[in-house]
Amino acid sequence: FPAEMMEISRLIREQKLYMKMDEKIMARIQLGQNKVGNRIAISIILAALIIGSSVLIIAKTPPVIVGTSLIGWTGYVLSVIMGAWLAWSIIKKD
């Protein structure tokens, strides 16, 4: 294995190493990366929304209904809707 790595790095240095890439395969890889990136972004937004809603509820930010923040509960509801949509899209497409 080390000898093979030395050979590969020698070929790279001498610019004699070539890679053939198929456009169809690259398109599939890029599509997969886009899916993963979008899911991570939505997950981070969901986490921030849940944490922010929790802070609003604990702080009892007005308007307060039945002792809890209405804005905080709205954030929770949006989190549930977005989380369900994310889960559905993952299950449906994979």
Buried (B, 14 or more C-beta within 10 A) or exposed (E): EEEEEEEEEEEEEEEEEEEEEEEEEEEEEEEEEEBEEEEEEBEEBBEEBBEBBBEBBEEEBEEEEEEBBBBBBEBBEBBEEBBEEBEEBEEEEE
